[in-house]
């Protein structure tokens, strides 16, 4: 037998012996989950070291001035009276 024919026969034999996997339907299975899961971290230790900056950066900031985003109405009472008169 040739080498190629032998490889084809082995491949076909392997495919023929393979058993297809079938998913199991467990409709009767009653799955229940806990309402609350608690994780305990008491036995966990965290190692590390504290790092501090070698210097300090100080800057004297002056007060910034911002334009107001909300303009207050100066004649609000008069506008309310006029709107009531328009409804009447």
Backbone torsions as a table, in degrees:
resi	resn	phi	psi	omega
1	UNK	NA	147.7	179.4
2	UNK	-82.2	163.1	-176.7
3	UNK	-65.4	-39.4	-179.1
4	UNK	-67.9	-40.7	179.6
5	UNK	-65.5	-38.7	178.4
6	UNK	-63.8	-40.6	179.6
7	UNK	-66.7	-37.9	178.7
8	UNK	-66.1	-42.4	179.1
9	UNK	-64.2	-39.6	178.2
10	UNK	-65.5	-40.8	179.4
11	UNK	-65.0	-43.7	179.1
12	UNK	-66.2	-37.3	177.5
13	UNK	-64.4	-40.8	178.4
14	UNK	-65.0	-40.1	177.7
15	UNK	-69.3	-34.9	-179.8
16	UNK	-69.7	-31.1	-179.1
17	UNK	-85.6	-13.3	-179.3
18	UNK	-68.0	132.4	-179.5
19	UNK	-98.1	125.2	179.5
20	UNK	-66.6	141.0	178.9
21	UNK	-82.3	135.7	-179.6
22	UNK	-119.1	128.0	178.6
23	UNK	-72.0	142.7	179.8
24	UNK	-96.6	129.2	175.4
25	UNK	-97.9	111.1	177.7
26	UNK	-106.5	76.9	178.1
27	UNK	-68.9	-25.4	-178.2
28	UNK	-81.9	-13.2	-177.0
29	UNK	-69.3	131.2	179.9
30	UNK	-106.1	102.0	-177.7
31	UNK	-91.3	127.7	179.1
32	UNK	-127.2	137.8	179.5
33	UNK	-114.9	151.6	176.8
34	UNK	-68.0	146.4	177.3
35	UNK	-73.3	-28.8	-174.6
36	UNK	-139.0	133.6	176.9
37	UNK	-114.7	127.5	179.6
38	UNK	-113.3	136.3	177.4
39	UNK	-118.3	126.6	-177.0
40	UNK	-99.6	120.3	-180.0
41	UNK	-106.0	16.2	-175.7
42	UNK	-66.3	-37.2	-176.4
43	UNK	-87.2	2.6	-178.3
44	UNK	-90.0	129.1	176.6
45	UNK	-115.5	139.0	180.0
46	UNK	-115.1	122.5	179.1
47	UNK	-101.1	143.9	178.3
48	UNK	-175.9	179.6	177.9
49	UNK	-134.5	149.1	-178.2
50	UNK	-82.7	127.4	179.3
51	UNK	-112.9	132.0	179.4
52	UNK	-115.5	150.1	176.1
53	UNK	-69.4	149.8	-177.9
54	UNK	-80.3	-17.5	-179.2
55	UNK	-146.2	177.9	-179.9
56	UNK	-125.8	144.9	179.3
57	UNK	-114.2	107.1	-178.9
58	UNK	-111.8	134.7	179.9
59	UNK	-139.9	128.7	178.4
60	UNK	-82.6	108.3	-178.3
61	UNK	-91.7	135.9	175.2
62	UNK	-88.0	159.7	-179.8
63	UNK	-65.0	130.8	177.2
64	UNK	-88.8	143.8	177.2
65	UNK	-111.1	129.4	-178.8
66	UNK	-114.9	145.5	173.7
67	UNK	-73.2	137.3	-179.8
68	UNK	-66.9	136.5	179.2
69	UNK	-86.7	-20.6	-179.8
70	UNK	-115.3	126.1	176.7
71	UNK	-99.0	124.9	179.4
72	UNK	-78.5	138.4	179.2
73	UNK	-80.5	130.2	-179.7
74	UNK	-84.9	-27.5	-177.1
75	UNK	-114.8	44.9	-176.6
76	UNK	-64.9	-42.6	-179.1
77	UNK	-61.5	-41.9	-179.7
78	UNK	-65.7	-39.4	178.3
79	UNK	-64.5	-37.7	178.1
80	UNK	-65.4	-41.8	178.9
81	UNK	-63.8	-42.5	179.6
82	UNK	-65.3	-38.3	179.3
83	UNK	-68.1	-34.3	176.4
84	UNK	-67.4	-39.3	179.0
85	UNK	-66.7	-32.4	178.5
86	UNK	-69.9	-31.6	-179.6
87	UNK	-72.6	-33.7	-177.5
88	UNK	-68.2	NA	NA
